[in-house]
Amino acid sequence: MTDKNNEELRPTKMRGVAFPKAKYGVVLAIIIIIVVNLIYYKETIFSFFR
């Protein structure tokens, strides 16, 4: 009975969708934040190396 309840936690249309692991989402979010900050603050970051 509990196995059947665990399977039905997701809606029927989403049961066939394979979700990625949460750690991949965290890594992707960190990479996106770093890239966006590099684009916005490129001049400030490179001024430290001069």
C-alpha positions as CSV (number, residue, x, y, z in Angstrom):
1,M,0.0,0.0,0.0
2,T,2.8,2.5,0.8
3,D,4.6,1.7,-2.4
4,K,1.6,2.6,-4.4
5,N,1.2,5.9,-2.5
6,N,4.8,6.8,-3.1
7,E,4.4,6.3,-6.8
8,E,1.4,8.6,-7.0
9,L,3.0,11.7,-5.5
10,R,3.6,13.3,-8.9
11,P,0.8,14.3,-11.2
12,T,-0.1,11.9,-13.9
13,K,1.3,14.0,-16.8
14,M,4.6,14.4,-15.0
15,R,5.3,10.8,-14.2
16,G,7.1,10.0,-17.4
17,V,9.4,13.1,-17.1
18,A,12.9,12.4,-15.8
19,F,14.0,15.1,-13.4
20,P,17.7,15.9,-13.1
21,K,19.3,15.6,-9.7
22,A,19.1,18.7,-7.5
23,K,22.9,18.9,-7.2
24,Y,23.2,19.5,-10.9
25,G,20.7,22.4,-10.6
26,V,22.8,23.9,-7.8
27,V,26.0,23.6,-9.8
28,L,24.3,25.1,-12.9
29,A,22.9,28.0,-10.9
30,I,26.4,28.8,-9.4
31,I,28.0,28.7,-12.9
32,I,25.3,31.0,-14.3
33,I,25.8,33.5,-11.4
34,I,29.6,33.5,-11.9
35,V,29.3,34.1,-15.6
36,V,26.7,36.9,-15.3
37,N,28.9,38.6,-12.7
38,L,32.0,38.3,-14.9
39,I,30.0,39.9,-17.8
40,Y,28.7,42.8,-15.6
41,Y,31.8,43.5,-13.6
42,K,34.5,42.6,-16.2
43,E,36.2,46.0,-16.0
44,T,36.3,46.0,-12.2
45,I,37.7,42.5,-12.0
46,F,40.4,43.2,-14.6
47,S,41.4,46.4,-12.9
48,F,42.6,44.4,-9.9
49,F,45.1,42.6,-12.1
50,R,46.7,45.7,-13.5
